[in-house]
């Protein structure tokens, strides 16, 4: 009896360590659906970063860090994602089970939204566009009555919410000018919105000509803001160091910069002077940092 009592005491001590812990198990990815507040744009699943994550998961035989799900009461055996959309998608595409923590107890939409937002902000891997779309959807569907309430509930600044929404609320015609909406930064959105307020018709008219061209994000912004830039010719700059003619640097209309260097000049020019000349040329031709 003393031995049995000792074992029971030991087991109670071990169980107490897991008090309040969520069960973790491997689930069929097909049994897990995205949340209505899902904040991942489809293009985020075709980036090099996602390919690297998918490769890591395949090498490890599964996701080491669990995703978080909540059971769908109306559909026994099925779950809704709280966070971990990329890990879930990788496991789904690989055809392997996904390791998941299962939330037991009540988790309403407000709590789910806050948990998803907090996890993404801590990981800092959401683009400004995705973050803004998440906030915009929550406001549009009435999860929060106003931006201020959303910011207060999430514990973030009102400025942060406003800047995120500035990206998400750009006209679709503007978003389509970019190779991917994931490239749009807060700075881009601020500049474009100022231009839209000054000359909305002109900016949207320029956007019609930019869609589908596949140019860099900074070039898109520059050409949306400047009506004369669409007809601008290439910018050329002669490269020299002292009396040595090194070649030339050319900036194309799409913002791409190419260097044409003279082999003989490269051999005769001191390395430090050569690098300084190239740096000066790039600073003159490159658009302002975004």
Secondary structure, DSSP 8 states (H G I E B T S, - for coil): -HHHHHHHHHHHHHHHTTTT--EEEEE-GGGEE--TT----GGGGGSHHHHHHHHHHHHHTS-SS-EEEEE-TTSTT-EEEEE-HHHHHHHHHHT--EEEEEE-S---HHHHHHHHHHHHHHHT-S-HHHHHHHHHHHHHTTSSSSHHHHHHHHT--HHHHHHHHHHHTS-HHHHTTSS-GGG--HHHHHHHHHHHHHHHHHHHHHHHHHTT----HHHHHHHHH-TTGGG---EEEEEEETTEEEEEEEE-TTS-EEEEE-HHHHHHS-HHHHHHHHHHHHHHHS----
